[in-house]
Amino acid sequence: MDVLVRVSEATGVPADLLGGYLSALAASVATGRLPDRAETDALRACGTLAAERGVPLRALADACLLVAELTQATPGTAAVLGAVRRGLSAFAEGYEEAHLTAIATEEGARREFVDDLLQGRADARQAEHFGLRLAEAYTVTVVRAADPLPPDAPVVRRIERALVARFGSHNILVAGRDGMLVCAAPASLAAATGEFTHQVRSSLEAWRAGVGRPHHGPGGIVTSYREAVGAIDLGERLGLRAQVLKAADLLVFPVLLRDHGAIVDLVGTVLGPLEAARGGPEPLLSTLEAVFASHGNHTAAARRLGVSTRAVTYRLERVRRLTGFSPVDPTQRFTLETAVLGARLLDWPARPLDGQAGSDGRHDPFGLRG
C-alpha cells in the first residue's frame, strides 16, 4: 500500500497535506541535505492548510514521524523512530489535555466574572485579571443580533482577537451575555467603540447596537451596560432606523416618561381625536413620524411611506382638522412631535391609554434602577 495512504488511514491526516513532506524527506535521505527554502515554504503552507481544516498539531506531528518510520530501510532506525513517534504522541496528548482543561477553566471563570461585573459584584482583583481597571470610566456597547449569540460563539472570540490585536489585552473586554455581544472599553479609548461596531458589521448581517454613556467604577459599567440595552429597546419601540443608538442621544425619552401621567394625558389630548379617522390613527401617526424624520420635507416623507406627496399633504390636513394642531406651526409642531414620541413609547394605539393612566411613573427605558 502507498505510504501516504497508510499514514492517512493511521493518523487521520489527509494525504494531500503530506506529499511535499514525503518528497523533502526522500531528497534528504538521498542527498544528506536539509530541506531548502522552497520546500520549507511549501511545508509551512501545508501546516497553515492543516490548521484551517482543523487537523490537530499532534496528529500532524504523528503523521510526519510515521512517514519517516515507514520510509527507513534500516530496521533499527525504524524502531527508534517508532519509539520517538509514540513517545512524542503521548507527550503531546497529555499537553493538549492540560491545555484544553486550562482553557475551559478560564472560560468558566471569565463567564462568571462577566456576570458579576454586569451585576455590580466584581472586585478590582478580578477585573485586573481580565484586563480592566475599574478606577477608569468605561463605555459599554451592546449588540443584539437577529439570532441570539451563545457565549462561546466563534464570532465572539474572533471580534475579541481583532480588538486585542489593535488595542491590547489590558484595555478591552468582549463577551457574550444573554444572547448579546458586550464590549467594555475605557472612555479614553474613543476608537474602540467604532472598531467594535466595524468588526460586528463585518461579522453579522442583522444586528443593532446600543452605546451607553461613560461611567466610573464597577457600578459605572453596570449603568453603561443598562443604558446600552435600553437604547436598543427604545430604538425597537420607536422604530428608529439607526443601527447604532447612543444613550446620550436618547435622554429626552426618560424625561418624557418621568411623569407618566402627564405623557398619557398629552397623547390622549393631542392625538386621541385621530381615533375618529377612517382607518384609525396609525396611518396618520406614521405620516407625522415620516414628516418629522424628513425635517418637514413632504416629498422625502412620501418616499419613506411609499405614497404620493399629495397623500402626505392630505393626511397632514386631516391631522390638523381632527386635532387642531398643525405640523407647520413651530409651537404646535413641537407638541405634535412630543405626543407622537409619547404614543410610541406607550405603544398607543395598540394599547389603550385608559389602561395606562394609573401607572406610578416608574418607567425606566434605560434600566437605570437595577
C-alpha positions in Angstrom: 0.0 0.0 0.0 1.2 3.5 -0.7 3.0 5.2 2.3 0.8 8.3 2.3 -2.4 6.2 2.2 -1.2 4.1 5.1 -0.2 7.2 7.1 -3.5 8.9 6.3 -5.5 5.9 7.5 -3.5 5.6 10.7 -3.4 9.2 11.7 -6.4 10.8 10.0 -4.3 13.5 8.3 -5.3 14.0 4.7 -2.7 12.6 2.3 -2.5 15.8 0.2 -1.0 17.6 3.2 1.9 15.2 3.4 3.1 14.8 -0.2 5.5 17.7 -0.1 6.9 16.4 3.2 7.5 12.9 1.8 9.3 14.4 -1.2 11.5 16.6 1.0 12.3 13.6 3.3 13.2 11.4 0.3 15.5 14.1 -1.0 17.2 14.5 2.3 17.8 10.7 2.6 19.2 10.5 -0.9 21.5 13.6 -0.7 22.1 14.2 3.0 21.0 17.8 2.7 18.2 19.6 4.7 15.1 20.9 3.0 15.7 24.1 1.1 13.8 27.4 1.3 11.2 26.4 -1.3 10.5 23.1 0.4 10.2 24.7 3.8 7.8 27.3 2.5 5.7 24.6 0.9 5.6 22.7 4.2 4.6 25.9 6.1 1.8 26.4 3.6 0.6 22.8 4.3 0.8 23.5 8.0 -1.5 26.5 7.6 -3.9 24.5 5.5 -3.9 21.7 8.1 -4.9 24.3 10.8 -7.6 25.7 8.6 -9.0 22.2 8.1 -9.0 21.6 11.9 -6.2 19.0 11.9 -4.7 18.8 15.4 -1.0 19.6 15.6 -0.4 16.3 17.5 -1.9 14.3 14.6 0.3 16.2 12.1 3.4 15.5 14.1 2.4 11.9 14.4 1.9 11.6 10.7 5.3 13.2 9.9 7.1 10.7 12.2 5.2 7.8 10.8 6.2 8.8 7.3 9.8 8.7 8.4 9.3 5.4 10.2 7.8 3.7 7.1 10.4 5.1 4.6 13.5 4.0 6.5 15.2 0.8 5.2 17.3 0.0 8.4 15.2 -1.9 10.9 17.0 -0.4 13.9 16.4 3.1 12.7 12.7 2.4 12.0 12.3 1.0 15.5 13.9 4.1 17.1 11.7 6.4 15.0 8.7 4.3 16.0 9.5 4.8 19.7 10.1 8.5 19.2 6.7 8.8 17.4 4.8 7.1 20.2 6.6 9.0 22.9 6.1 12.3 21.3 2.4 11.4 20.7 1.9 10.6 24.4 3.7 13.9 25.5 1.5 15.9 23.1 -1.7 14.2 24.1 -1.1 15.0 27.8 -0.1 18.6 26.9 -3.2 19.1 24.9 -5.5 17.7 27.6 -3.9 20.1 30.2 -4.2 23.0 27.7 -7.9 22.3 27.0 -8.7 22.0 30.7 -7.0 25.3 31.4 -9.0 26.9 28.6 -12.2 25.5 29.9 -11.4 26.7 33.4 -10.5 30.2 32.2 -13.7 30.4 30.1 -15.8 29.4 33.1 -14.1 32.0 35.3 -14.5 34.6 32.5 -18.2 34.0 32.2 -18.6 34.2 36.0 -16.7 37.4 36.0 -18.8 39.0 33.2 -22.0 38.1 35.1 -20.5 39.6 38.4 -19.3 42.7 36.5 -22.6 43.4 34.9 -24.4 42.9 38.2 -22.0 45.2 40.1 -20.4 42.3 42.1 -16.9 42.3 40.6 -13.9 43.4 42.6 -10.7 45.1 41.4 -8.5 42.0 41.5 -11.0 40.1 39.3 -11.1 43.0 36.9 -7.4 43.3 36.7 -7.0 39.6 35.9 -9.3 40.1 32.9 -7.7 43.4 31.8 -10.0 46.0 33.3 -9.0 48.9 35.5 -12.2 49.8 37.3 -10.9 53.2 38.5 -11.3 54.5 34.9 -14.5 55.5 33.2 -15.8 52.8 30.9 -18.2 52.8 28.0 -20.2 49.7 27.3 -21.5 48.8 23.8 -24.1 46.0 23.4 -25.0 44.3 20.2 -28.2 42.4 19.7 -28.2 40.1 16.7 -31.3 38.7 14.9 -30.5 35.3 16.4 -29.2 35.1 20.0 -25.4 34.5 20.2 -24.2 31.8 22.6 -21.3 33.0 24.9 -18.9 30.7 23.1 -19.9 31.6 19.6 -16.8 31.8 17.2 -17.8 35.4 16.3 -17.3 36.5 19.9 -13.7 35.2 20.1 -13.0 36.5 16.5 -14.1 40.0 17.4 -12.2 39.9 20.7 -9.0 38.9 19.0 -9.3 41.7 16.5 -9.8 44.3 19.2 -7.0 42.9 21.4 -4.6 42.9 18.4 -5.3 46.6 17.9 -5.7 47.9 21.5 -4.0 45.4 23.7 -5.3 42.8 26.1 -5.5 45.1 29.1 -7.9 47.6 27.6 -10.9 45.7 26.1 -13.4 43.1 27.4 -15.6 41.4 24.8 -18.0 38.7 25.9 -21.3 37.1 25.2 -24.2 37.6 27.6 -27.9 36.9 27.5 -27.6 36.2 23.7 -26.0 39.5 23.1 -22.4 40.7 22.4 -20.9 43.0 25.0 -17.8 45.2 24.7 -16.5 47.3 27.7 -13.7 49.8 26.8 -12.1 52.8 28.6 -13.8 56.0 27.7 -10.4 57.4 26.9 -10.1 54.9 24.1 -12.6 56.5 21.9 -11.7 54.5 18.8 -12.6 51.2 20.5 -16.3 51.6 20.1 -16.0 52.4 16.5 -13.7 49.4 15.9 -16.0 47.1 17.8 -19.0 48.1 15.6 -16.9 47.8 12.5 -15.9 44.3 13.4 -19.6 43.5 14.2 -20.7 44.9 10.8 -18.1 42.6 9.1 -19.2 39.5 11.0 -23.0 39.8 11.4 -25.8 40.5 9.0 -28.8 41.7 11.0 -28.0 43.5 14.3 -28.5 46.7 16.3 -26.1 48.2 18.8 -26.6 50.4 21.8 -23.9 52.5 23.3 -24.0 53.5 27.0 -22.5 56.7 28.4 -19.1 56.6 30.1 -19.3 56.0 33.9 -16.6 55.3 36.6 -16.2 52.2 38.7 -17.8 48.7 38.7 -21.2 50.4 39.2 -20.5 52.6 36.2 -20.0 49.6 34.0 -23.4 48.3 35.1 -25.0 51.6 34.4 -23.4 51.9 31.0 -24.5 48.4 30.1 -28.1 49.0 31.1 -28.1 52.3 29.2 -26.8 50.4 26.1 -29.5 47.7 26.4 -32.1 50.4 27.0 -31.1 52.3 23.9 -31.7 49.2 21.8 -35.1 48.6 23.4 -36.1 52.2 22.7 -34.9 52.0 19.1 -37.1 49.0 18.6 -40.1 50.5 20.3 -39.8 53.8 18.4 -39.0 52.2 15.1 -35.7 54.1 14.8 -33.7 53.3 11.7 -30.2 53.9 13.0 -28.2 50.7 13.5 -26.1 52.2 16.3 -28.0 54.1 19.0 -26.3 56.2 21.7 -27.9 56.5 25.1 -26.7 60.1 25.2 -28.8 61.0 22.1 -31.9 59.4 23.6 -32.0 61.1 27.1 -35.2 63.0 26.2 -37.2 59.8 26.4 -36.6 59.1 30.1 -37.6 62.8 30.6 -40.8 62.2 28.7 -41.7 59.1 30.8 -40.6 60.5 34.1 -44.1 61.9 34.6 -46.1 59.0 33.1 -49.5 60.5 33.9 -48.6 63.7 32.0 -47.4 61.9 28.9 -50.6 59.8 28.9 -52.6 63.0 29.2 -50.6 64.6 26.4 -51.1 61.7 24.0 -54.8 61.4 24.8 -55.5 65.1 24.5 -53.4 65.8 21.3 -53.7 62.5 19.4 -56.9 60.9 20.9 -59.1 62.6 18.2 -57.2 60.7 15.5 -59.2 57.6 16.6 -62.1 59.1 14.7 -60.2 59.0 11.4 -61.2 56.4 8.7 -58.7 53.5 9.1 -57.8 54.5 12.6 -54.9 56.7 13.9 -52.0 54.5 12.7 -51.7 55.8 9.1 -51.8 59.4 10.4 -49.3 58.7 13.1 -46.9 57.1 10.6 -47.2 60.1 8.3 -46.4 62.5 11.2 -43.3 60.4 12.0 -42.1 60.4 8.4 -42.6 64.2 8.1 -40.7 64.8 11.3 -37.9 62.4 10.3 -37.7 64.2 7.0 -37.5 67.7 8.6 -40.8 68.7 7.1 -39.9 67.7 3.6 -43.2 66.2 2.2 -41.5 64.6 -0.8 -38.9 62.8 1.3 -41.7 61.7 3.7 -43.7 60.3 0.8 -40.7 58.3 -0.3 -40.4 56.9 3.2 -44.0 55.9 3.3 -44.3 54.7 -0.3 -47.2 57.1 -1.1 -47.6 60.2 -3.2 -46.7 63.7 -1.9 -50.4 64.6 -2.4 -51.3 61.8 0.0 -48.9 63.2 2.7 -50.4 66.7 2.3 -53.9 65.3 2.6 -53.1 63.3 5.7 -51.5 66.3 7.4 -54.6 68.3 6.7 -56.7 65.6 8.3 -54.4 65.7 11.4 -54.9 69.5 11.6 -58.7 69.2 11.3 -59.1 66.4 13.8 -56.6 67.6 16.4 -56.4 71.3 15.9 -52.6 71.0 15.7 -50.6 71.8 12.6 -47.1 70.5 12.0 -46.3 73.7 10.1 -46.7 75.9 13.1 -43.4 75.7 15.2 -45.0 75.6 18.6 -47.8 73.1 17.5 -45.2 71.1 15.7 -43.2 70.6 18.9 -46.4 69.5 20.8 -47.3 67.1 18.0 -43.8 65.6 17.7 -43.6 65.1 21.5 -47.1 63.5 21.5 -46.1 61.1 18.7 -42.9 60.1 20.5 -45.0 59.5 23.7 -47.5 57.4 21.7 -44.7 55.1 20.5 -43.3 54.8 24.0 -46.8 54.0 25.3 -47.4 51.6 22.4 -50.6 53.6 21.6 -52.9 52.9 19.8 -52.2 49.2 20.2 -52.5 49.6 24.0 -55.4 51.8 25.1 -54.5 54.8 27.2 -57.1 54.3 29.8 -55.3 51.1 30.9 -52.1 53.1 31.5 -53.4 56.1 33.3 -52.8 54.5 36.7 -49.1 53.9 36.2 -46.9 55.1 39.0 -44.4 56.7 36.6 -41.7 54.2 37.2 -40.9 53.5 33.5 -37.2 53.2 33.2 -36.3 52.8 29.5 -32.5 52.8 30.2 -32.7 50.4 33.0 -31.1 52.7 35.5 -32.9 51.4 38.5 -31.4 48.0 38.6 
